[in-house]
Amino acid sequence: MLAYVKDYSLDNLKNKLIVLYVLNVTDIVFTLLLLNTGYYIEANTLMNSAVQNYTASFCLKVLLPAILLLYIFYRLKSANVRQLKNSNIMINGITAVYAFINLSHLVWFSILPIFIMND
């Protein structure tokens, strides 16, 4: 696992960008599912109005990140070693944040039955 985290080869960075994208998409899916229960609110003030509209949510959390991550990967193809190392650090950090957010969503899903039973 540590070798995967430290590896900044282009192939590995591509895989990490895919993982980051999947975590980003699952974030919005989990968010919308939790919001639809009526027991949760959007904690991110920047996304608060966007989650009211599924089209806006799709564009901001699915389409725009896909374009951005494709652009980043395209730029990584011509990056030097130092840039690849720095990109690896940033991608690992952002992925860790999204992994934490998704874990948080899973925790909220796990305690949802408690809210429903007490309702």
Contacts in CASP RR format, 6 or more apart in sequence:
PFRMAT RR
TARGET T0000
AUTHOR 0000-0000-0000
METHOD contacts of the structure
MODEL  1
MLAYVKDYSLDNLKNKLIVLYVLNVTDIVFTLLLLNTGYYIEANTLMNSA
VQNYTASFCLKVLLPAILLLYIFYRLKSANVRQLKNSNIMINGITAVYAF
INLSHLVWFSILPIFIMND
4 12 0 8 1.000
5 92 0 8 1.000
6 88 0 8 1.000
7 88 0 8 1.000
8 81 0 8 1.000
8 84 0 8 1.000
8 85 0 8 1.000
8 87 0 8 1.000
8 88 0 8 1.000
9 84 0 8 1.000
10 76 0 8 1.000
10 77 0 8 1.000
10 84 0 8 1.000
12 88 0 8 1.000
13 73 0 8 1.000
13 76 0 8 1.000
13 84 0 8 1.000
13 87 0 8 1.000
13 88 0 8 1.000
13 91 0 8 1.000
14 73 0 8 1.000
14 76 0 8 1.000
16 88 0 8 1.000
16 91 0 8 1.000
16 92 0 8 1.000
16 95 0 8 1.000
17 69 0 8 1.000
17 72 0 8 1.000
17 73 0 8 1.000
17 91 0 8 1.000
19 95 0 8 1.000
20 69 0 8 1.000
20 91 0 8 1.000
20 94 0 8 1.000
20 95 0 8 1.000
20 98 0 8 1.000
21 65 0 8 1.000
21 66 0 8 1.000
21 69 0 8 1.000
23 95 0 8 1.000
23 98 0 8 1.000
23 99 0 8 1.000
23 101 0 8 1.000
23 102 0 8 1.000
24 61 0 8 1.000
24 62 0 8 1.000
24 65 0 8 1.000
24 98 0 8 1.000
25 61 0 8 1.000
25 62 0 8 1.000
25 65 0 8 1.000
26 102 0 8 1.000
26 105 0 8 1.000
27 61 0 8 1.000
27 98 0 8 1.000
27 101 0 8 1.000
27 102 0 8 1.000
27 105 0 8 1.000
28 51 0 8 1.000
28 57 0 8 1.000
28 58 0 8 1.000
28 61 0 8 1.000
28 62 0 8 1.000
30 102 0 8 1.000
30 105 0 8 1.000
30 106 0 8 1.000
30 109 0 8 1.000
31 42 0 8 1.000
31 47 0 8 1.000
31 51 0 8 1.000
31 105 0 8 1.000
32 51 0 8 1.000
32 54 0 8 1.000
32 57 0 8 1.000
33 109 0 8 1.000
34 40 0 8 1.000
34 105 0 8 1.000
34 108 0 8 1.000
34 109 0 8 1.000
34 112 0 8 1.000
35 41 0 8 1.000
35 42 0 8 1.000
35 51 0 8 1.000
37 112 0 8 1.000
37 115 0 8 1.000
39 112 0 8 1.000
39 115 0 8 1.000
39 116 0 8 1.000
40 108 0 8 1.000
42 48 0 8 1.000
42 51 0 8 1.000
47 57 0 8 1.000
47 60 0 8 1.000
47 61 0 8 1.000
49 56 0 8 1.000
50 56 0 8 1.000
50 57 0 8 1.000
50 60 0 8 1.000
50 61 0 8 1.000
51 57 0 8 1.000
72 87 0 8 1.000
76 83 0 8 1.000
76 84 0 8 1.000
76 87 0 8 1.000
79 87 0 8 1.000
END
